[in-house]
Amino acid sequence: VAATIARGLMRRTFLAWQRLAEERVWKNQLVMREREVALLEAKIRGYEKSPIQVLKKRKLSSIIHAWYGHAAHRREKRAKLAQAGRLRVRQQLAKAWTSWVDATEQGARKQVLSHKVAAHVQRLETARAWNAWLEALDAKHDKAAKVAQACQHWRHSVSRKAWRYWAARTAKHKSRRKIEKRWMQPTKVCIGHIV
């Protein structure tokens, strides 16, 4: 426990010493900076008051005016160059924009055309399928009509055969009756035959 307490006290003491040292360094730096600033200000004041400096200032003002005139010319030139650059950029952007618009419109036209072609092909295929279905339906109806006609023809032929058979049977039956009647009444037959 004593060792832990001692370590804690030592740590706190070290941190306090470190903080004080940092504050002193910072204060020393501030004091030194303030001294340097004061010395520089004194030097500048001395230069400003010297006669050479006054002459330099006069010469400097004429130089500044000349520089300002030259700078105005260069500013105008820079502004014109910037304007020309902006115009060039606008032209390039306009070209890029028009080419993009053309490409987009062409792509849209191609897409619309491809949709129209696809729809036309689909309509053609639908029409072909419809026509094939109608042809198959017509063939089915024709086959059904032929089958019905064949059935009707068969029924007619069967009914004709049945009718002929019935007529032949009836005629045969009548002739038998006549023969039977003759045999039953032989006198009438002979008289009728003589007359």
ZANUTOR-760846 format. One record per atom (N, C-alpha, C): atom name; x, y negated, z negated. Coordinates in steps of 0.2 Angstrom, whole numbers, plus 2048, in hexadecimal, padded with zeros to 3 digits. Atoms other than C-alpha are relative to their C-alpha. Example, Ala and Ser with C-alpha at 12.3 -4.5 7.8 and 13.67 -1.06 7.14 Angstrom:
BEGIN
SITE  atom   c1   c2   c3
SITE     N  804  806  800
SITE    CA  83E  816  7D9
SITE     C  804  7FA  800
SITE     N  7FC  806  801
SITE    CA  844  805  7DC
SITE     C  7FC  7FB  7FD
% end
This chain:
BEGIN
SITE  atom   c1   c2   c3
SITE     N  804  806  800
SITE    CA  800  800  800
SITE     C  804  7FA  800
SITE     N  7FC  806  801
SITE    CA  80E  7F4  7FB
SITE     C  803  7FF  807
SITE     N  7FC  800  7FA
SITE    CA  817  7F8  80C
SITE     C  7FB  7FC  805
SITE     N  806  802  7FB
SITE    CA  806  7F4  816
SITE     C  7FF  7F8  7FE
SITE     N  801  807  802
SITE    CA  804  7E3  80C
SITE     C  806  7FC  802
SITE     N  7FA  803  7FE
SITE    CA  816  7DF  80F
SITE     C  801  7FF  808
SITE     N  800  801  7F8
SITE    CA  815  7E2  822
SITE     C  7FB  7FB  802
SITE     N  805  805  7FF
SITE    CA  805  7D8  822
SITE     C  802  7F9  7FF
SITE     N  7FD  807  802
SITE    CA  80D  7C9  819
SITE     C  806  7FE  805
SITE     N  7FB  802  7FC
SITE    CA  81C  7CA  824
SITE     C  7FD  7FE  807
SITE     N  803  802  7F9
SITE    CA  811  7CA  834
SITE     C  7FD  7F9  800
SITE     N  803  807  800
SITE    CA  807  7BB  82E
SITE     C  806  7FB  800
SITE     N  7FA  805  800
SITE    CA  818  7B2  82A
SITE     C  803  7FF  807
SITE     N  7FD  800  7F9
SITE    CA  81F  7B6  83B
SITE     C  7FB  7FC  805
SITE     N  805  803  7FB
SITE    CA  80F  7B0  844
SITE     C  800  7F8  7FE
SITE     N  800  807  802
SITE    CA  80F  7A0  83A
SITE     C  806  7FC  802
SITE     N  7F9  803  7FD
SITE    CA  822  79D  83E
SITE     C  800  7FF  807
SITE     N  801  800  7F9
SITE    CA  81E  7A0  850
SITE     C  7FC  7FA  802
SITE     N  804  805  7FF
SITE    CA  810  794  850
SITE     C  803  7F9  7FF
SITE     N  7FD  806  802
SITE    CA  81A  786  848
SITE     C  806  7FF  805
SITE     N  7FA  801  7FB
SITE    CA  829  789  854
SITE     C  7FD  7FD  807
SITE     N  803  802  7FA
SITE    CA  81D  787  863
SITE     C  7FE  7F9  800
SITE     N  802  807  801
SITE    CA  816  777  85C
SITE     C  805  7FB  800
SITE     N  7FA  804  800
SITE    CA  827  770  859
SITE     C  803  7FF  807
SITE     N  7FD  801  7F9
SITE    CA  82D  774  86B
SITE     C  7FB  7FC  804
SITE     N  805  804  7FC
SITE    CA  81D  76D  872
SITE     C  801  7F8  7FE
SITE     N  7FF  807  803
SITE    CA  81F  75D  867
SITE     C  806  7FD  803
SITE     N  7FA  803  7FE
SITE    CA  831  75B  86C
SITE     C  800  7FF  808
SITE     N  800  801  7F9
SITE    CA  82D  75D  87F
SITE     C  7FC  7FA  801
SITE     N  804  806  7FF
SITE    CA  81F  750  87D
SITE     C  805  7F9  7FF
SITE     N  7FC  806  802
SITE    CA  82B  744  874
SITE     C  806  7FE  806
SITE     N  7FB  801  7FA
SITE    CA  839  747  882
SITE     C  7FD  7FD  806
SITE     N  803  803  7FA
SITE    CA  82D  744  890
SITE     C  7FE  7F9  7FF
SITE     N  802  807  801
SITE    CA  826  734  888
SITE     C  807  7FC  801
SITE     N  7FA  804  7FF
SITE    CA  838  72E  887
SITE     C  803  7FF  807
SITE     N  7FE  801  7F9
SITE    CA  83C  732  899
SITE     C  7FC  7FC  804
SITE     N  805  805  7FC
SITE    CA  82C  729  89F
SITE     C  802  7F9  7FE
SITE     N  7FE  807  802
SITE    CA  831  71A  895
SITE     C  806  7FD  804
SITE     N  7FA  802  7FD
SITE    CA  843  71A  89C
SITE     C  7FF  7FE  808
SITE     N  802  801  7F9
SITE    CA  83C  71C  8AE
SITE     C  7FC  7F9  801
SITE     N  804  806  7FF
SITE    CA  830  70E  8AC
SITE     C  804  7FA  7FF
SITE     N  7FB  806  800
SITE    CA  83E  702  8A6
SITE     C  804  7FF  806
SITE     N  7FC  800  7FA
SITE    CA  848  707  8B5
SITE     C  7FC  7FD  806
SITE     N  804  803  7FA
SITE    CA  83A  703  8C1
SITE     C  7FF  7F9  7FF
SITE     N  801  808  801
SITE    CA  836  6F2  8B9
SITE     C  807  7FD  802
SITE     N  7F9  803  7FE
SITE    CA  849  6EE  8BB
SITE     C  801  800  807
SITE     N  800  800  7F9
SITE    CA  848  6F3  8CD
SITE     C  7FC  7FB  803
SITE     N  805  804  7FE
SITE    CA  839  6E9  8D0
SITE     C  802  7F9  800
SITE     N  7FE  807  802
SITE    CA  840  6D9  8C9
SITE     C  807  7FE  804
SITE     N  7F9  802  7FD
SITE    CA  851  6DA  8D3
SITE     C  7FE  7FD  807
SITE     N  802  803  7F9
SITE    CA  852  6CF  8E3
SITE     C  801  804  806
SITE     N  800  7FB  7FA
SITE    CA  857  6DD  8EE
SITE     C  7F9  804  801
SITE     N  807  7FD  800
SITE    CA  847  6E5  8E9
SITE     C  7FB  7FC  803
SITE     N  805  804  7FD
SITE    CA  83D  6D6  8EE
SITE     C  801  800  807
SITE     N  7FF  7FF  7F9
SITE    CA  845  6D6  8FF
SITE     C  7FE  806  803
SITE     N  802  7F9  7FE
SITE    CA  842  6E8  901
SITE     C  7F9  800  800
SITE     N  807  800  800
SITE    CA  830  6E5  8FC
SITE     C  7FD  7FC  807
SITE     N  803  804  7FA
SITE    CA  82E  6D8  90A
SITE     C  801  804  806
SITE     N  7FE  7FC  7FA
SITE    CA  837  6E3  917
SITE     C  7FB  806  800
SITE     N  805  7FB  801
SITE    CA  82C  6F1  910
SITE     C  7F9  7FF  803
SITE     N  807  802  7FE
SITE    CA  81C  6E8  913
SITE     C  800  7FF  808
SITE     N  800  800  7F9
SITE    CA  821  6E4  925
SITE     C  800  807  803
SITE     N  800  7F9  7FE
SITE    CA  825  6F7  927
SITE     C  7FA  803  7FF
SITE     N  807  7FD  801
SITE    CA  815  6FC  91F
SITE     C  7FB  7FD  805
SITE     N  805  803  7FB
SITE    CA  80B  6F0  92B
SITE     C  801  804  807
SITE     N  7FF  7FD  7FA
SITE    CA  814  6F7  93A
SITE     C  7FE  808  800
SITE     N  802  7F9  801
SITE    CA  812  709  933
SITE     C  7F8  801  801
SITE     N  808  800  800
SITE    CA  7FF  705  931
SITE     C  7FE  800  807
SITE     N  802  801  7F8
SITE    CA  7FE  6FF  943
SITE     C  801  807  803
SITE     N  7FE  7F9  7FC
SITE    CA  807  70F  949
SITE     C  7FB  805  7FE
SITE     N  804  7FA  803
SITE    CA  7FD  71A  93D
SITE     C  7F9  7FF  803
SITE     N  806  801  7FD
SITE    CA  7ED  712  944
SITE     C  7FF  803  807
SITE     N  800  7FE  7FA
SITE    CA  7F2  716  955
SITE     C  800  808  800
SITE     N  800  7F9  801
SITE    CA  7F7  728  950
SITE     C  7F9  803  7FE
SITE     N  807  7FE  802
SITE    CA  7E6  729  947
SITE     C  7FB  801  805
SITE     N  804  800  7FB
SITE    CA  7DD  725  956
SITE     C  802  806  805
SITE     N  7FE  7FB  7FC
SITE    CA  7E7  731  960
SITE     C  7FE  807  7FD
SITE     N  802  7FA  804
SITE    CA  7E4  73F  953
SITE     C  7F9  801  801
SITE     N  807  7FF  800
SITE    CA  7D2  73B  953
SITE     C  7FE  802  807
SITE     N  802  7FE  7F9
SITE    CA  7D1  73C  966
SITE     C  802  808  801
SITE     N  7FE  7F8  800
SITE    CA  7DB  74D  965
SITE     C  7FB  804  7FD
SITE     N  805  7FC  804
SITE    CA  7CF  753  958
SITE     C  7FA  800  804
SITE     N  807  800  7FD
SITE    CA  7C0  74E  962
SITE     C  801  804  807
SITE     N  7FF  7FC  7FA
SITE    CA  7C8  756  972
SITE     C  800  807  7FE
SITE     N  800  7F9  803
SITE    CA  7CB  766  967
SITE     C  7F9  802  7FE
SITE     N  807  7FF  801
SITE    CA  7B9  765  961
SITE     C  7FC  802  806
SITE     N  803  7FF  7F9
SITE    CA  7B3  763  973
SITE     C  802  807  803
SITE     N  7FE  7F9  7FD
SITE    CA  7BD  772  978
SITE     C  7FD  806  7FC
SITE     N  803  7FB  804
SITE    CA  7B7  77C  96A
SITE     C  7F9  801  802
SITE     N  807  800  7FE
SITE    CA  7A5  777  96E
SITE     C  7FF  804  807
SITE     N  801  7FD  7FA
SITE    CA  7A8  77C  980
SITE     C  801  807  800
SITE     N  7FE  7F8  801
SITE    CA  7B0  78D  97B
SITE     C  7FA  803  7FD
SITE     N  806  7FE  804
SITE    CA  7A1  78F  96F
SITE     C  7FA  801  805
SITE     N  806  800  7FB
SITE    CA  795  78A  97D
SITE     C  801  806  805
SITE     N  7FF  7FA  7FB
SITE    CA  79D  797  989
SITE     C  7FF  806  7FD
SITE     N  801  7FA  804
SITE    CA  79D  7A4  97C
SITE     C  7F9  801  7FF
SITE     N  807  800  801
SITE    CA  78B  7A0  978
SITE     C  7FC  802  806
SITE     N  804  7FF  7F9
SITE    CA  785  7A0  98A
SITE     C  802  807  802
SITE     N  7FE  7F9  7FE
SITE    CA  78F  7B0  98D
SITE     C  7FC  805  7FC
SITE     N  804  7FC  805
SITE    CA  787  7B8  97D
SITE     C  7F9  800  802
SITE     N  807  800  7FF
SITE    CA  776  7B2  982
SITE     C  7FE  804  807
SITE     N  801  7FC  7FA
SITE    CA  778  7B9  994
SITE     C  800  807  7FF
SITE     N  800  7F9  802
SITE    CA  77E  7C9  98D
SITE     C  7FA  803  7FC
SITE     N  806  7FE  804
SITE    CA  770  7CA  981
SITE     C  7FA  800  804
SITE     N  806  7FF  7FC
SITE    CA  763  7C6  98E
SITE     C  800  805  805
SITE     N  800  7FB  7FB
SITE    CA  76A  7D2  99A
SITE     C  7FF  807  7FC
SITE     N  802  7FA  804
SITE    CA  76A  7DF  98C
SITE     C  7F9  801  7FF
SITE     N  807  7FF  802
SITE    CA  758  7DB  988
SITE     C  7FC  802  807
SITE     N  803  7FE  7F9
SITE    CA  754  7DC  99B
SITE     C  801  807  801
SITE     N  7FF  7F9  7FF
SITE    CA  75C  7ED  99C
SITE     C  7FC  804  7FC
SITE     N  804  7FC  805
SITE    CA  753  7F3  98D
SITE     C  7F9  800  802
SITE     N  807  800  7FE
SITE    CA  742  7ED  993
SITE     C  7FF  804  807
SITE     N  800  7FC  7FA
SITE    CA  746  7F4  9A4
SITE     C  800  808  7FF
SITE     N  800  7F9  802
SITE    CA  74B  805  99C
SITE     C  7FA  802  7FD
SITE     N  807  7FE  803
SITE    CA  73B  805  992
SITE     C  7FB  801  805
SITE     N  805  7FF  7FA
SITE    CA  731  802  9A2
SITE     C  801  806  804
SITE     N  7FF  7FA  7FC
SITE    CA  73A  80F  9AB
SITE     C  7FE  807  7FC
SITE     N  802  7FB  805
SITE    CA  738  81B  99C
SITE     C  7F8  801  800
SITE     N  808  7FF  800
SITE    CA  725  817  99C
SITE     C  7FE  802  806
SITE     N  802  7FE  7F9
SITE    CA  724  819  9AF
SITE     C  801  807  800
SITE     N  7FE  7F9  7FF
SITE    CA  72D  82A  9AE
SITE     C  7FB  804  7FC
SITE     N  805  7FC  805
SITE    CA  721  82F  99F
SITE     C  7FA  800  804
SITE     N  806  800  7FD
SITE    CA  712  829  9A9
SITE     C  800  805  806
SITE     N  800  7FB  7FB
SITE    CA  718  833  9B8
SITE     C  800  807  7FE
SITE     N  801  7F9  803
SITE    CA  71B  843  9AD
SITE     C  7F9  801  7FE
SITE     N  807  7FF  803
SITE    CA  70A  840  9A5
SITE     C  7FC  802  806
SITE     N  805  7FF  7FA
SITE    CA  702  83F  9B7
SITE     C  802  806  803
SITE     N  7FE  7F9  7FD
SITE    CA  70C  84E  9BD
SITE     C  7FC  805  7FB
SITE     N  803  7FB  805
SITE    CA  706  858  9AD
SITE     C  7F8  800  801
SITE     N  808  801  800
SITE    CA  6F4  851  9AF
SITE     C  7FE  803  807
SITE     N  802  7FD  7F9
SITE    CA  6F4  856  9C2
SITE     C  801  807  800
SITE     N  7FF  7F9  801
SITE    CA  6FB  867  9BE
SITE     C  7FB  803  7FC
SITE     N  806  7FE  804
SITE    CA  6EE  869  9B1
SITE     C  7FA  800  804
SITE     N  806  800  7FC
SITE    CA  6E0  864  9BD
SITE     C  801  805  805
SITE     N  800  7FB  7FB
SITE    CA  6E7  86F  9CA
SITE     C  7FF  807  7FD
SITE     N  801  7F9  804
SITE    CA  6E8  87E  9BD
SITE     C  7F8  801  7FF
SITE     N  807  800  802
SITE    CA  6D6  879  9B8
SITE     C  7FC  802  807
SITE     N  804  7FE  7F9
SITE    CA  6D0  879  9CB
SITE     C  801  807  802
SITE     N  7FF  7F9  7FE
SITE    CA  6D9  889  9CE
SITE     C  7FC  805  7FB
SITE     N  804  7FC  805
SITE    CA  6D0  890  9BE
SITE     C  7F9  800  802
SITE     N  807  800  7FE
SITE    CA  6BF  88A  9C4
SITE     C  7FF  803  807
SITE     N  800  7FD  7FA
SITE    CA  6C3  890  9D6
SITE     C  800  808  7FF
SITE     N  800  7F9  801
SITE    CA  6C7  8A1  9CF
SITE     C  7FA  802  7FD
SITE     N  806  7FE  803
SITE    CA  6B8  8A1  9C4
SITE     C  7FA  800  805
SITE     N  805  800  7FB
SITE    CA  6AD  89C  9D3
SITE     C  801  806  804
SITE     N  7FF  7FA  7FC
SITE    CA  6B5  8AA  9DD
SITE     C  7FD  806  7FD
SITE     N  802  7FA  804
SITE    CA  6B2  8B6  9CF
SITE     C  7F8  800  800
SITE     N  807  800  801
SITE    CA  6A0  8B0  9CD
SITE     C  7FD  802  807
SITE     N  803  7FE  7F9
SITE    CA  69D  8B1  9E0
SITE     C  801  807  801
SITE     N  7FF  7F9  7FF
SITE    CA  6A5  8C2  9E0
SITE     C  7FA  804  7FC
SITE     N  805  7FD  804
SITE    CA  699  8C7  9D2
SITE     C  7F9  800  803
SITE     N  807  801  7FC
SITE    CA  68A  8BF  9DB
SITE     C  800  805  806
SITE     N  800  7FC  7FA
SITE    CA  68F  8C8  9EB
SITE     C  7FF  808  7FE
SITE     N  801  7F9  802
SITE    CA  691  8D9  9E1
SITE     C  7F9  801  7FE
SITE     N  807  7FF  803
SITE    CA  680  8D6  9D8
SITE     C  7FB  800  806
SITE     N  804  800  7FA
SITE    CA  678  8D2  9E9
SITE     C  800  807  804
SITE     N  7FF  7FA  7FD
SITE    CA  680  8E1  9F1
SITE     C  7FD  806  7FC
SITE     N  803  7FB  804
SITE    CA  67B  8EC  9E2
SITE     C  7F8  800  800
SITE     N  808  801  800
SITE    CA  669  8E5  9E2
SITE     C  7FD  802  807
SITE     N  802  7FE  7F9
SITE    CA  668  8E7  9F5
SITE     C  800  808  801
SITE     N  7FF  7F9  800
SITE    CA  66E  8F9  9F3
SITE     C  7FA  803  7FC
SITE     N  805  7FD  804
SITE    CA  662  8FC  9E5
SITE     C  7F9  7FF  803
SITE     N  806  801  7FD
SITE    CA  654  8F4  9EF
SITE     C  7FF  805  806
SITE     N  800  7FB  7FB
SITE    CA  658  8FF  9FE
SITE     C  7FE  807  7FD
SITE     N  801  7F9  803
SITE    CA  659  90E  9F3
SITE     C  7F9  801  7FE
SITE     N  807  800  802
SITE    CA  648  909  9EB
SITE     C  7FB  801  806
SITE     N  805  800  7FA
SITE    CA  640  906  9FC
SITE     C  801  807  803
SITE     N  800  7FA  7FD
SITE    CA  647  916  A03
SITE     C  7FC  805  7FC
SITE     N  803  7FC  805
SITE    CA  641  91F  9F3
SITE     C  7F8  7FF  801
SITE     N  807  801  7FF
SITE    CA  630  917  9F5
SITE     C  7FD  802  806
SITE     N  802  7FD  7FA
SITE    CA  62F  91B  A07
SITE     C  800  807  800
SITE     N  800  7F9  800
SITE    CA  634  92C  A04
SITE     C  7FA  803  7FC
SITE     N  806  7FF  804
SITE    CA  627  92D  9F6
SITE     C  7FA  800  804
SITE     N  806  801  7FD
SITE    CA  61A  926  A01
SITE     C  7FF  806  806
SITE     N  801  7FA  7FB
SITE    CA  61E  933  A0F
SITE     C  7FE  806  7FD
SITE     N  802  7FA  803
SITE    CA  61D  941  A03
SITE     C  7F9  800  7FE
SITE     N  808  800  801
SITE    CA  60C  93B  9FD
SITE     C  7FC  801  806
SITE     N  804  7FF  7FA
SITE    CA  606  93A  A0E
SITE     C  800  808  802
SITE     N  7FF  7F9  7FF
SITE    CA  60D  94C  A11
SITE     C  7FC  804  7FB
SITE     N  804  7FD  805
SITE    CA  605  951  A01
SITE     C  7F9  800  801
SITE     N  808  801  7FE
SITE    CA  5F4  94A  A06
SITE     C  7FE  804  806
SITE     N  802  7FC  7FB
SITE    CA  5F5  952  A16
SITE     C  7FF  807  7FF
SITE     N  801  7F9  802
SITE    CA  5F8  962  A0E
SITE     C  7FA  801  7FC
SITE     N  806  7FF  804
SITE    CA  5EA  95F  A02
SITE     C  7FA  800  804
SITE     N  806  801  7FC
SITE    CA  5DE  95A  A0F
SITE     C  801  801  808
SITE     N  7FD  7FF  7FA
SITE    CA  5E3  963  A1F
SITE     C  7FA  7FE  806
SITE     N  805  801  7FB
SITE    CA  5D2  960  A28
SITE     C  800  7F8  802
SITE     N  7FF  807  7FF
SITE    CA  5D4  94D  A27
SITE     C  806  7FF  805
SITE     N  7FA  801  7FD
SITE    CA  5E5  94E  A2E
SITE     C  7FF  802  807
SITE     N  802  7FE  7F9
SITE    CA  5DF  958  A3D
SITE     C  7FB  7FC  804
SITE     N  805  804  7FC
SITE    CA  5D0  94D  A41
SITE     C  804  7FA  801
SITE     N  7FC  806  7FF
SITE    CA  5DB  93E  A3F
SITE     C  805  800  806
SITE     N  7FB  7FF  7FB
SITE    CA  5E8  945  A4A
SITE     C  7FC  801  807
SITE     N  803  7FF  7FA
SITE    CA  5DB  94A  A57
SITE     C  7FD  7FA  803
SITE     N  803  806  7FE
SITE    CA  5D2  93A  A57
SITE     C  806  7FB  803
% end
